[in-house]
Amino acid sequence: MEPVEVNAGAWYLRALRADDRIDDRPALAAGGIDDPEYVARRTAQWDADTHYSWAVCEPTTAELLGEIVLTLGADQTGVLTAWARVGEDEALATGLAAVRRFAEGGLGLTVTG
C-alpha cells in the first residue's frame, strides 16, 4: 500500500521522510531512534503491507512530534504502538484516535493497542 496521509484535527499524520525537503531523522534521534536506515525500513514496510507508520506532525512546520505504527496481523487484525516526544501526549492521543478510525473504518481491521 502507498502511504496514506491522515488529518487528525490540529495534527497532521504523514509517512516518515528523509529527503531534501523534510528529514525526520534528527527528531527520531531525539525520540531515541538513531538507526540511519529507520525511515527506509518503515517505507519498505508500507510497500510490504506489514507495518504502516505515521509521523505525528505539527501542521505548520511539519516537525515530527511522535510516531504511530500499525502492525498488521492475520485475520484482519492490527496492533497500534506509538511514542511521542516529551510534552506531546495530546498530539499522540489525537493521532492514535485518527489512525484507529482509519484502520477500523477504512481498512476493516480489528485493532488492539
MMTF fields as JSON, N, C-alpha, C and O atoms, coordinates in Angstrom:
{
  "mmtfVersion": "1.0.0",
  "mmtfProducer": "UNKNOWN",
  "numBonds": 451,
  "numAtoms": 452,
  "numGroups": 113,
  "numChains": 1,
  "numModels": 1,
  "chainsPerModel": [1],
  "groupsPerChain": [113],
  "chainIdList": ["A"],
  "bondAtomList": [4, 2, 8, 6, 12, 10, 16, 14, 20, 18, 24, 22, 28, 26, 32, 30, 36, 34, 40, 38, 44, 42, 48, 46, 52, 50, 56, 54, 60, 58, 64, 62, 68, 66, 72, 70, 76, 74, 80, 78, 84, 82, 88, 86, 92, 90, 96, 94, 100, 98, 104, 102, 108, 106, 112, 110, 116, 114, 120, 118, 124, 122, 128, 126, 132, 130, 136, 134, 140, 138, 144, 142, 148, 146, 152, 150, 156, 154, 160, 158, 164, 162, 168, 166, 172, 170, 176, 174, 180, 178, 184, 182, 188, 186, 192, 190, 196, 194, 200, 198, 204, 202, 208, 206, 212, 210, 216, 214, 220, 218, 224, 222, 228, 226, 232, 230, 236, 234, 240, 238, 244, 242, 248, 246, 252, 250, 256, 254, 260, 258, 264, 262, 268, 266, 272, 270, 276, 274, 280, 278, 284, 282, 288, 286, 292, 290, 296, 294, 300, 298, 304, 302, 308, 306, 312, 310, 316, 314, 320, 318, 324, 322, 328, 326, 332, 330, 336, 334, 340, 338, 344, 342, 348, 346, 352, 350, 356, 354, 360, 358, 364, 362, 368, 366, 372, 370, 376, 374, 380, 378, 384, 382, 388, 386, 392, 390, 396, 394, 400, 398, 404, 402, 408, 406, 412, 410, 416, 414, 420, 418, 424, 422, 428, 426, 432, 430, 436, 434, 440, 438, 444, 442, 448, 446],
  "bondOrderList": [1, 1, 1, 1, 1, 1, 1, 1, 1, 1, 1, 1, 1, 1, 1, 1, 1, 1, 1, 1, 1, 1, 1, 1, 1, 1, 1, 1, 1, 1, 1, 1, 1, 1, 1, 1, 1, 1, 1, 1, 1, 1, 1, 1, 1, 1, 1, 1, 1, 1, 1, 1, 1, 1, 1, 1, 1, 1, 1, 1, 1, 1, 1, 1, 1, 1, 1, 1, 1, 1, 1, 1, 1, 1, 1, 1, 1, 1, 1, 1, 1, 1, 1, 1, 1, 1, 1, 1, 1, 1, 1, 1, 1, 1, 1, 1, 1, 1, 1, 1, 1, 1, 1, 1, 1, 1, 1, 1, 1, 1, 1, 1],
  "groupList": [{"groupName": "MET", "atomNameList": ["N", "CA", "C", "O"], "elementList": ["N", "C", "C", "O"], "formalChargeList": [0, 0, 0, 0], "bondAtomList": [1, 0, 2, 1, 3, 2], "bondOrderList": [1, 1, 2], "singleLetterCode": "M", "chemCompType": "L-PEPTIDE LINKING"}, {"groupName": "GLU", "atomNameList": ["N", "CA", "C", "O"], "elementList": ["N", "C", "C", "O"], "formalChargeList": [0, 0, 0, 0], "bondAtomList": [1, 0, 2, 1, 3, 2], "bondOrderList": [1, 1, 2], "singleLetterCode": "E", "chemCompType": "L-PEPTIDE LINKING"}, {"groupName": "PRO", "atomNameList": ["N", "CA", "C", "O"], "elementList": ["N", "C", "C", "O"], "formalChargeList": [0, 0, 0, 0], "bondAtomList": [1, 0, 2, 1, 3, 2], "bondOrderList": [1, 1, 2], "singleLetterCode": "P", "chemCompType": "L-PEPTIDE LINKING"}, {"groupName": "VAL", "atomNameList": ["N", "CA", "C", "O"], "elementList": ["N", "C", "C", "O"], "formalChargeList": [0, 0, 0, 0], "bondAtomList": [1, 0, 2, 1, 3, 2], "bondOrderList": [1, 1, 2], "singleLetterCode": "V", "chemCompType": "L-PEPTIDE LINKING"}, {"groupName": "ASN", "atomNameList": ["N", "CA", "C", "O"], "elementList": ["N", "C", "C", "O"], "formalChargeList": [0, 0, 0, 0], "bondAtomList": [1, 0, 2, 1, 3, 2], "bondOrderList": [1, 1, 2], "singleLetterCode": "N", "chemCompType": "L-PEPTIDE LINKING"}, {"groupName": "ALA", "atomNameList": ["N", "CA", "C", "O"], "elementList": ["N", "C", "C", "O"], "formalChargeList": [0, 0, 0, 0], "bondAtomList": [1, 0, 2, 1, 3, 2], "bondOrderList": [1, 1, 2], "singleLetterCode": "A", "chemCompType": "L-PEPTIDE LINKING"}, {"groupName": "GLY", "atomNameList": ["N", "CA", "C", "O"], "elementList": ["N", "C", "C", "O"], "formalChargeList": [0, 0, 0, 0], "bondAtomList": [1, 0, 2, 1, 3, 2], "bondOrderList": [1, 1, 2], "singleLetterCode": "G", "chemCompType": "PEPTIDE LINKING"}, {"groupName": "TRP", "atomNameList": ["N", "CA", "C", "O"], "elementList": ["N", "C", "C", "O"], "formalChargeList": [0, 0, 0, 0], "bondAtomList": [1, 0, 2, 1, 3, 2], "bondOrderList": [1, 1, 2], "singleLetterCode": "W", "chemCompType": "L-PEPTIDE LINKING"}, {"groupName": "TYR", "atomNameList": ["N", "CA", "C", "O"], "elementList": ["N", "C", "C", "O"], "formalChargeList": [0, 0, 0, 0], "bondAtomList": [1, 0, 2, 1, 3, 2], "bondOrderList": [1, 1, 2], "singleLetterCode": "Y", "chemCompType": "L-PEPTIDE LINKING"}, {"groupName": "LEU", "atomNameList": ["N", "CA", "C", "O"], "elementList": ["N", "C", "C", "O"], "formalChargeList": [0, 0, 0, 0], "bondAtomList": [1, 0, 2, 1, 3, 2], "bondOrderList": [1, 1, 2], "singleLetterCode": "L", "chemCompType": "L-PEPTIDE LINKING"}, {"groupName": "ARG", "atomNameList": ["N", "CA", "C", "O"], "elementList": ["N", "C", "C", "O"], "formalChargeList": [0, 0, 0, 0], "bondAtomList": [1, 0, 2, 1, 3, 2], "bondOrderList": [1, 1, 2], "singleLetterCode": "R", "chemCompType": "L-PEPTIDE LINKING"}, {"groupName": "ASP", "atomNameList": ["N", "CA", "C", "O"], "elementList": ["N", "C", "C", "O"], "formalChargeList": [0, 0, 0, 0], "bondAtomList": [1, 0, 2, 1, 3, 2], "bondOrderList": [1, 1, 2], "singleLetterCode": "D", "chemCompType": "L-PEPTIDE LINKING"}, {"groupName": "ILE", "atomNameList": ["N", "CA", "C", "O"], "elementList": ["N", "C", "C", "O"], "formalChargeList": [0, 0, 0, 0], "bondAtomList": [1, 0, 2, 1, 3, 2], "bondOrderList": [1, 1, 2], "singleLetterCode": "I", "chemCompType": "L-PEPTIDE LINKING"}, {"groupName": "THR", "atomNameList": ["N", "CA", "C", "O"], "elementList": ["N", "C", "C", "O"], "formalChargeList": [0, 0, 0, 0], "bondAtomList": [1, 0, 2, 1, 3, 2], "bondOrderList": [1, 1, 2], "singleLetterCode": "T", "chemCompType": "L-PEPTIDE LINKING"}, {"groupName": "GLN", "atomNameList": ["N", "CA", "C", "O"], "elementList": ["N", "C", "C", "O"], "formalChargeList": [0, 0, 0, 0], "bondAtomList": [1, 0, 2, 1, 3, 2], "bondOrderList": [1, 1, 2], "singleLetterCode": "Q", "chemCompType": "L-PEPTIDE LINKING"}, {"groupName": "HIS", "atomNameList": ["N", "CA", "C", "O"], "elementList": ["N", "C", "C", "O"], "formalChargeList": [0, 0, 0, 0], "bondAtomList": [1, 0, 2, 1, 3, 2], "bondOrderList": [1, 1, 2], "singleLetterCode": "H", "chemCompType": "L-PEPTIDE LINKING"}, {"groupName": "SER", "atomNameList": ["N", "CA", "C", "O"], "elementList": ["N", "C", "C", "O"], "formalChargeList": [0, 0, 0, 0], "bondAtomList": [1, 0, 2, 1, 3, 2], "bondOrderList": [1, 1, 2], "singleLetterCode": "S", "chemCompType": "L-PEPTIDE LINKING"}, {"groupName": "CYS", "atomNameList": ["N", "CA", "C", "O"], "elementList": ["N", "C", "C", "O"], "formalChargeList": [0, 0, 0, 0], "bondAtomList": [1, 0, 2, 1, 3, 2], "bondOrderList": [1, 1, 2], "singleLetterCode": "C", "chemCompType": "L-PEPTIDE LINKING"}, {"groupName": "PHE", "atomNameList": ["N", "CA", "C", "O"], "elementList": ["N", "C", "C", "O"], "formalChargeList": [0, 0, 0, 0], "bondAtomList": [1, 0, 2, 1, 3, 2], "bondOrderList": [1, 1, 2], "singleLetterCode": "F", "chemCompType": "L-PEPTIDE LINKING"}],
  "groupTypeList": [0, 1, 2, 3, 1, 3, 4, 5, 6, 5, 7, 8, 9, 10, 5, 9, 10, 5, 11, 11, 10, 12, 11, 11, 10, 2, 5, 9, 5, 5, 6, 6, 12, 11, 11, 2, 1, 8, 3, 5, 10, 10, 13, 5, 14, 7, 11, 5, 11, 13, 15, 8, 16, 7, 5, 3, 17, 1, 2, 13, 13, 5, 1, 9, 9, 6, 1, 12, 3, 9, 13, 9, 6, 5, 11, 14, 13, 6, 3, 9, 13, 5, 7, 5, 10, 3, 6, 1, 11, 1, 5, 9, 5, 13, 6, 9, 5, 5, 3, 10, 10, 18, 5, 1, 6, 6, 9, 6, 9, 13, 3, 13, 6],
  "groupIdList": [1, 2, 3, 4, 5, 6, 7, 8, 9, 10, 11, 12, 13, 14, 15, 16, 17, 18, 19, 20, 21, 22, 23, 24, 25, 26, 27, 28, 29, 30, 31, 32, 33, 34, 35, 36, 37, 38, 39, 40, 41, 42, 43, 44, 45, 46, 47, 48, 49, 50, 51, 52, 53, 54, 55, 56, 57, 58, 59, 60, 61, 62, 63, 64, 65, 66, 67, 68, 69, 70, 71, 72, 73, 74, 75, 76, 77, 78, 79, 80, 81, 82, 83, 84, 85, 86, 87, 88, 89, 90, 91, 92, 93, 94, 95, 96, 97, 98, 99, 100, 101, 102, 103, 104, 105, 106, 107, 108, 109, 110, 111, 112, 113],
  "secStructList": [7, 7, 7, 7, 7, 3, 3, 3, 6, 6, 3, 3, 3, 3, 7, 7, 7, 5, 1, 1, 1, 7, 5, 7, 2, 2, 2, 2, 2, 2, 6, 6, 7, 7, 7, 6, 6, 2, 2, 2, 2, 2, 2, 2, 2, 2, 2, 2, 6, 1, 3, 3, 3, 3, 3, 3, 3, 7, 6, 6, 6, 7, 7, 3, 3, 3, 3, 3, 3, 3, 3, 3, 7, 1, 1, 1, 3, 3, 3, 3, 3, 3, 3, 3, 7, 6, 6, 7, 2, 2, 2, 2, 2, 2, 2, 2, 2, 2, 2, 2, 2, 0, 0, 0, 0, 0, 1, 7, 7, 3, 3, 3, 7],
  "xCoordList": [0.847, 0.0, 0.892, 1.933, 0.471, 1.155, 0.839, -0.263, 1.772, 1.483, 0.26, 0.048, -0.532, -1.765, -1.591, -1.211, -1.866, -1.827, -3.165, -4.215, -3.115, -4.312, -4.391, -3.413, -5.546, -5.783, -6.342, -7.403, -5.625, -6.045, -6.381, -5.892, -7.206, -7.6, -6.439, -5.986, -5.958, -4.864, -3.515, -2.522, -3.456, -2.2, -2.289, -3.375, -1.147, -1.052, -0.241, 0.833, -0.732, -0.042, 0.376, -0.432, 1.635, 2.201, 3.253, 3.651, 3.703, 4.779, 6.07, 6.267, 6.932, 8.25, 9.02, 8.847, 9.879, 10.637, 12.085, 12.405, 12.938, 14.351, 14.794, 15.454, 14.417, 14.741, 15.214, 15.488, 15.308, 15.829, 14.845, 15.231, 13.596, 12.6, 12.339, 12.252, 12.214, 11.947, 12.826, 12.883, 13.512, 14.339, 13.92, 14.223, 13.224, 12.737, 13.802, 13.56, 14.964, 15.964, 16.427, 16.611, 16.63, 17.005, 15.916, 16.231, 14.654, 13.568, 13.439, 13.141, 13.66, 13.649, 14.763, 14.553, 15.947, 17.06, 16.725, 17.08, 16.042, 15.619, 14.633, 14.518, 13.923, 12.993, 13.643, 12.965, 14.958, 15.679, 15.888, 16.398, 15.503, 15.664, 16.776, 16.565, 17.966, 19.112, 19.614, 20.716, 18.841, 19.191, 19.061, 17.961, 20.132, 20.057, 19.164, 18.754, 18.859, 18.013, 16.556, 15.756, 16.208, 14.872, 13.781, 12.776, 13.969, 12.952, 12.812, 11.694, 13.916, 13.868, 13.163, 12.402, 13.416, 12.761, 11.256, 10.477, 10.839, 9.406, 8.756, 7.628, 9.434, 8.909, 8.736, 7.714, 9.728, 9.648, 8.506, 7.874, 8.244, 7.15, 5.789, 4.881, 5.636, 4.403, 4.246, 3.184, 5.319, 5.277, 4.942, 4.254, 5.429, 5.212, 3.904, 3.558, 3.179, 1.918, 2.107, 1.308, 3.179, 3.407, 3.216, 2.681, 3.658, 3.519, 3.229, 3.852, 2.299, 2.051, 2.439, 2.062, 3.187, 3.64, 3.361, 3.368, 3.117, 2.834, 3.679, 3.825, 4.226, 4.838, 3.707, 2.949, 3.59, 2.613, 3.301, 4.324, 2.736, 3.436, 2.646, 1.415, 3.397, 2.831, 2.546, 3.46, 1.319, 0.959, 1.64, 1.815, 2.025, 2.616, 4.099, 4.631, 4.781, 6.221, 6.581, 7.703, 5.651, 5.866, 6.844, 7.35, 7.117, 8.025, 7.429, 6.273, 8.222, 7.794, 7.718, 8.69, 6.546, 6.329, 6.259, 6.442, 5.997, 5.898, 5.645, 5.614, 5.464, 5.218, 4.162, 4.133, 3.308, 2.291, 2.555, 2.789, 2.513, 2.756, 1.576, 1.155, 1.062, 0.02, 0.667, 1.049, 0.784, 1.358, 0.22, -0.69, 0.276, -0.791, -0.584, 0.521, -1.674, -1.638, -2.496, -2.987, -2.658, -3.505, -4.968, -5.305, -5.818, -7.266, -7.777, -8.591, -7.303, -7.81, -7.66, -8.58, -6.5, -6.221, -5.046, -4.269, -4.93, -3.817, -3.537, -4.439, -2.276, -1.863, -1.232, -0.331, -1.721, -1.173, -0.126, -0.341, 1.011, 2.03, 2.418, 2.231, 2.954, 3.277, 4.25, 4.406, 4.892, 5.725, 5.624, 5.287, 5.92, 5.911, 7.062, 7.536, 7.497, 8.497, 7.88, 6.66, 8.712, 8.257, 7.337, 7.663, 6.178, 5.225, 4.257, 3.449, 4.316, 3.469, 2.4, 1.976, 1.968, 0.973, -0.365, -1.016, -0.783, -2.059, -2.024, -2.973, -0.94, -0.791, -0.845, -1.489, -0.166, -0.146, -1.529, -1.951, -2.229, -3.572, -4.525, -5.301, -4.473, -5.341, -4.984, -5.866, -3.685, -3.236, -3.627, -4.049, -3.49, -3.884, -5.364, -5.739, -6.2, -7.637, -7.924, -8.754, -7.245, -7.454, -6.988, -7.674, -5.84, -5.337, -6.244, -6.497, -6.733, -7.665, -8.916, -9.372, -9.471, -10.657, -10.346, -11.154, -9.179, -8.779, -8.633, -9.132, -7.955, -7.715, -9.008, -9.196, -9.896, -11.147, -12.145, -12.733, -12.332, -13.313, -12.822, -13.555, -11.593, -11.056, -10.472, -10.585, -9.844, -9.195, -9.965, -9.642, -10.966, -11.772, -11.054, -11.382, -10.071, -9.298, -9.929, -10.635, -9.671, -9.94, -8.633, -7.626, -8.639, -7.399, -7.302, -8.266, -6.109, -5.805, -4.623, -3.958, -4.388, -3.263, -3.626, -2.773],
  "yCoordList": [-1.176, 0.0, 1.238, 1.274, 2.227, 3.518, 4.196, 4.021, 4.964, 5.674, 6.576, 7.222, 6.6, 7.374, 8.497, 8.247, 9.722, 10.845, 10.938, 10.655, 11.337, 11.4, 12.771, 13.25, 13.396, 14.657, 14.316, 13.702, 14.717, 14.438, 15.75, 16.012, 16.561, 17.828, 18.8, 19.295, 19.075, 20.031, 19.446, 20.172, 18.168, 17.494, 16.858, 16.555, 16.665, 16.129, 14.841, 14.826, 13.77, 12.486, 12.154, 12.188, 11.837, 11.521, 10.447, 10.121, 9.897, 8.909, 9.581, 10.78, 8.797, 9.301, 9.672, 9.058, 10.693, 11.152, 11.424, 11.766, 11.262, 11.634, 11.99, 11.206, 13.191, 13.628, 15.078, 15.628, 15.69, 17.057, 18.108, 19.261, 17.743, 18.694, 18.53, 19.519, 17.29, 17.009, 15.844, 14.814, 16.017, 14.949, 14.705, 15.502, 13.601, 13.259, 12.641, 12.459, 12.313, 11.596, 12.348, 11.702, 13.668, 14.351, 14.243, 14.037, 14.379, 14.259, 12.818, 12.586, 11.856, 10.459, 10.208, 9.525, 10.76, 10.605, 11.221, 10.667, 12.368, 12.99, 12.098, 12.183, 11.247, 10.295, 8.958, 8.027, 8.861, 7.644, 6.672, 5.573, 7.051, 6.171, 6.756, 7.73, 6.15, 6.708, 5.828, 6.047, 4.857, 3.989, 4.786, 5.243, 4.974, 5.775, 5.158, 5.855, 3.864, 3.184, 3.064, 2.42, 3.669, 3.522, 4.002, 3.316, 5.162, 5.709, 4.805, 4.535, 4.339, 3.447, 2.135, 1.602, 1.613, 0.379, 0.584, -0.272, 1.708, 1.984, 2.122, 1.669, 2.725, 2.858, 1.476, 1.202, 0.614, -0.75, -1.535, -2.367, -1.271, -1.967, -1.557, -2.384, -0.289, 0.124, -0.7, -1.268, -0.761, -1.486, -2.969, -3.567, -3.554, -4.977, -5.262, -6.421, -4.206, -4.366, -5.149, -6.025, -4.822, -5.466, -4.486, -4.846, -3.255, -2.198, -0.899, -0.612, -0.131, 1.216, 2.174, 1.971, 3.212, 4.136, 5.571, 5.91, 6.395, 7.808, 8.67, 8.383, 9.719, 10.776, 11.687, 12.193, 11.895, 12.845, 14.198, 14.396, 15.136, 16.392, 17.619, 17.626, 18.651, 19.984, 20.467, 20.472, 20.872, 21.106, 22.291, 22.269, 23.309, 24.468, 24.303, 24.943, 23.452, 23.259, 21.865, 21.647, 20.92, 19.502, 18.826, 17.744, 19.459, 18.876, 17.608, 17.595, 16.546, 15.271, 15.375, 15.74, 15.049, 15.083, 13.68, 13.503, 12.691, 11.308, 10.415, 10.87, 9.142, 8.178, 7.174, 6.751, 6.81, 5.782, 4.664, 4.914, 3.429, 2.266, 1.309, 0.952, 0.908, -0.113, -1.365, -1.401, -2.394, -3.667, -4.575, -4.848, -5.041, -5.875, -7.324, -7.862, -7.939, -9.341, -10.185, -9.718, -11.414, -12.332, -12.023, -11.403, -12.45, -12.364, -10.948, -10.714, -10.011, -8.633, -7.993, -7.342, -8.183, -7.565, -6.607, -6.687, -5.711, -4.79, -4.386, -4.353, -4.079, -3.64, -2.258, -2.05, -1.316, 0.037, 0.173, -0.244, 0.763, 1.171, 2.595, 3.029, 3.32, 4.718, 5.253, 4.687, 6.34, 7.076, 8.558, 8.911, 9.405, 10.848, 11.501, 11.004, 12.619, 13.416, 13.977, 14.092, 14.312, 14.838, 16.037, 16.957, 16.006, 17.102, 17.027, 17.938, 15.974, 15.868, 14.786, 14.2, 14.526, 13.483, 13.771, 12.849, 15.032, 15.38, 15.081, 14.52, 15.452, 15.173, 13.677, 13.225, 12.911, 11.466, 10.855, 10.011, 11.265, 10.719, 11.026, 10.163, 12.232, 12.619, 11.821, 11.351, 11.672, 10.893, 9.425, 8.826, 8.847, 7.45, 7.239, 6.252, 8.153, 8.034, 8.09, 7.33, 8.982, 9.11, 7.854, 7.385, 7.311, 6.095, 4.911, 4.079, 4.829, 3.741, 3.818, 2.8, 5.028, 5.182, 4.763, 4.085, 5.161, 4.795, 3.272, 2.67, 2.661, 1.214, 0.425, -0.551, 0.837, 0.099, 0.41, -0.502, 1.689, 2.074, 1.939, 1.456, 2.357, 2.339, 1.013, 0.622, 0.32, -0.953, -2.17, -3.301, -1.95, -3.061, -3.941, -5.12, -3.386, -4.164, -4.125, -3.178, -5.145, -5.132, -4.729, -5.421, -3.598, -3.007, -3.133, -2.895, -3.514, -3.521, -2.58, -2.144, -2.286, -1.428, 0.016, 0.858],
  "zCoordList": [0.0, 0.0, 0.0, 0.656, -0.733, -0.688, 0.645, 1.165, 1.214, 2.459, 2.326, 1.3, 3.385, 3.437, 4.452, 5.596, 4.044, 4.971, 5.695, 5.119, 6.957, 7.785, 8.433, 9.008, 8.341, 9.035, 10.402, 10.515, 11.436, 12.811, 13.516, 14.615, 12.889, 13.505, 13.563, 12.531, 14.76, 14.929, 14.537, 14.509, 14.239, 13.915, 12.535, 12.042, 11.933, 10.588, 10.661, 11.262, 10.066, 10.062, 8.64, 7.712, 8.491, 7.178, 7.337, 8.455, 6.229, 6.255, 6.726, 6.532, 7.339, 7.714, 6.461, 5.408, 6.582, 5.413, 5.786, 6.924, 4.804, 4.897, 3.491, 2.809, 3.071, 1.712, 1.74, 2.807, 0.568, 0.512, 1.02, 1.211, 1.241, 1.75, 3.245, 3.974, 3.7, 5.112, 5.542, 4.871, 6.673, 7.216, 8.662, 9.55, 8.886, 10.219, 11.111, 12.304, 10.578, 11.373, 12.615, 13.647, 12.592, 13.84, 14.923, 16.096, 14.538, 15.513, 16.002, 17.174, 15.119, 15.541, 16.555, 17.558, 16.292, 17.23, 18.584, 19.624, 18.576, 19.833, 20.576, 21.798, 19.847, 20.443, 20.777, 21.212, 20.574, 20.921, 19.78, 19.997, 18.563, 17.394, 16.527, 15.804, 16.606, 15.882, 14.742, 14.239, 14.336, 13.212, 11.917, 11.609, 11.146, 9.917, 8.835, 7.906, 8.944, 7.959, 8.408, 7.73, 9.527, 10.095, 9.135, 8.95, 8.53, 7.614, 6.394, 5.955, 5.846, 4.686, 5.039, 4.231, 6.246, 6.668, 6.804, 6.385, 7.383, 7.521, 6.139, 5.945, 5.203, 3.836, 3.206, 2.578, 3.372, 2.825, 3.476, 2.826, 4.751, 5.428, 4.877, 4.798, 4.495, 3.81, 2.535, 2.28, 1.733, 0.465, 0.659, -0.168, 1.752, 2.009, 2.749, 2.977, 3.121, 3.874, 5.172, 5.502, 5.908, 7.203, 8.361, 9.41, 8.158, 9.165, 8.418, 7.395, 8.922, 8.41, 9.528, 10.682, 9.193, 10.225, 9.802, 8.619, 10.802, 10.57, 11.487, 12.675, 10.925, 11.724, 12.17, 11.343, 13.466, 14.004, 13.972, 14.627, 13.204, 12.934, 13.329, 13.348, 13.642, 13.809, 12.386, 11.561, 12.068, 10.669, 9.991, 8.772, 10.727, 10.05, 9.774, 8.867, 10.542, 10.346, 9.853, 9.395, 9.938, 9.604, 10.558, 10.261, 11.71, 12.689, 13.289, 13.713, 13.322, 13.87, 15.39, 16.051, 15.929, 17.374, 17.97, 19.175, 17.131, 17.568, 16.378, 15.234, 16.655, 15.578, 16.029, 17.185, 15.099, 15.316, 14.316, 13.134, 14.804, 13.951, 14.072, 15.172, 12.935, 12.859, 12.283, 11.113, 13.125, 12.693, 12.275, 13.058, 11.042, 10.508, 10.913, 10.841, 11.341, 11.741, 10.815, 9.787, 11.201, 10.437, 10.707, 11.715, 9.818, 10.027, 10.254, 11.147, 9.453, 9.51, 10.892, 11.388, 11.501, 12.79, 12.654, 11.703, 13.605, 13.658, 15.091, 15.928, 15.365, 16.696, 16.559, 15.746, 17.367, 17.381, 18.476, 19.614, 18.114, 19.07, 18.716, 17.579, 19.681, 19.42, 20.459, 21.54, 20.112, 21.052, 20.679, 19.549, 21.65, 21.401, 22.138, 23.16, 21.602, 22.296, 23.582, 23.696, 24.517, 25.809, 25.584, 24.834, 26.252, 26.174, 25.008, 24.826, 24.218, 23.021, 23.158, 22.162, 24.379, 24.622, 23.945, 23.454, 23.913, 23.28, 21.784, 21.235, 21.136, 19.704, 19.445, 18.498, 20.292, 20.119, 20.32, 19.529, 21.356, 21.624, 20.478, 20.067, 19.968, 18.846, 17.599, 16.88, 17.346, 16.203, 16.302, 15.313, 17.483, 17.68, 17.391, 16.757, 17.849, 17.593, 16.096, 15.596, 15.378, 13.932, 13.191, 12.282, 13.565, 12.906, 13.219, 12.347, 14.445, 14.794, 13.911, 13.389, 13.745, 12.882, 11.45, 10.816, 10.933, 9.579, 9.459, 8.509, 10.419, 10.358, 10.451, 9.724, 11.334, 11.514, 10.396, 9.814, 10.1, 9.097, 7.672, 6.808, 7.411, 6.05, 5.62, 4.458, 6.559, 6.231, 6.731, 6.367, 7.551, 8.062, 9.063, 9.194, 9.778, 10.739, 12.131, 12.478, 12.905, 14.34, 14.988, 14.839, 15.718, 16.209, 17.728, 18.456, 18.18, 19.608, 19.837, 18.897, 21.093, 21.442, 21.489, 21.771]
}
